[in-house]
Amino acid sequence: QVQLVESGGGLVQPGGSLRLSCAASGINISLYTMHWYRQGPENQRELFANIFSDGATNYLDAVKGRFTVSRDNAKNTMYLQMNDLKPEITTVYYCNTVYRTQDMWGQGTQVTVSS
């Protein structure tokens, strides 16, 4: 059974940093493209970062330079380092992968940027 569990969200002041984690079980994340999504204003999920099986990463322009995706294969965990946080990025963050044609989602973790 594939399971993704996000953690690391919370309340942070503008300009601060957070690191989100996505711990996986049931799959070897090094073999899959892993994604980070965030919930948009109309409850849609917006893809903004990927890490591919070869370790390459891809980002939406809006987060380039401030967000970094990485993974620890030994821990089977993906990370999202978020720096210089701004209030407008406040939302729920999800990790995702496609396993046997099925979208697999974590439960999400809330990130709130506020003074």
N, C-alpha and C positions, 0 to 999 in steps of 0.2 A: 504494500500500500504506500503510495507516494504521499508525502506530507511536507508542506512548507510552513515554517513558523517564523514570522517576523518578530523582531524585538528592537529595542533601542530608541523608540520614539519618546517624546515627552515635551516639556515646555522649555524653551530656550529663548534668550534675549536676542534681539536683532544684532547681527554681526557675529553671533556665536556659531558653534559647530555641534554636529551630532554625527554619530555613526550608527546606522541601522544594520541589523544582521538579518539574514534569511537562512535559517538552518534547515537543511533538507534531510529527509530520510526516505528510503525506498528507491532512490535513484542516486547515481554518481553524477554530481553536477558538473564535473569536468568534461563529461561527454555531451552535455546539452548546452544550448543557448539559453541563458538565464536573463530575465528581464526585470526591470523596475518600472512600476506604474504608480501614478498618483491619481487620486480622485479629483475630477474636475468639478466646476461649479454646477453642472447639470447632472452630476452623479455618473458621468461617463468616466472611464478609466483611460488615462493618458499615458502612453508609453514614452519614457524619456531617457532610458538608458538600457544598454545590453552589454552582456559579456558573452563572447562566443567560446566554443569549445577550445579554440586555439589560444584563448586568452585575450584576443583583440576586443576592444571596447568601442562603443558608439554612443553618442549623446545627442539629445535635442540641443539645438543652439542655445536655448534659454538657460541651460544648466552647465554648458561647457565652461570649464575653467573653475567652477565652484564645486561640482559634484564629481566624485571618482568612484567607479565600480571596481571591485576586486573580489577575489575568492581565495579561500584557503582549502585546497583539495583535501588535506589531511583531516580537516574538521568538517568537510562537506558543507561549507557555509559560504554564502556570498555576502558581501558588505557594500554599503553605500556610505561613503564619507561625504558629508555635506558641510561646506564651509561658507562663511560670510552670509549667514541665513537672513532672509528678509521676511517680513510678515506675510507677504503675498504667497509664500510657499506653504502656508499652513493648510494642511489637509491630511488625509489618510494615505499612507504609502503601502504598496503591495509588491511582493515578488511573485514571479510567474515563470512557468516553463510549459512547454507543450510536450506531453508524454503520450506516446502512442495515439497521436492526433487529438488528444484531449487537453484542454487548458487546465492547468493545475494552479491554484491560487492559495496563498496564505490568507490568514484572517485579517491582515492589515495592522498597521501601527500608526497611531496618531502623532503627527508632528505639529506643534503649535509654536509659532514664533511671535513673541509679544513681550513688551516691556511692562 
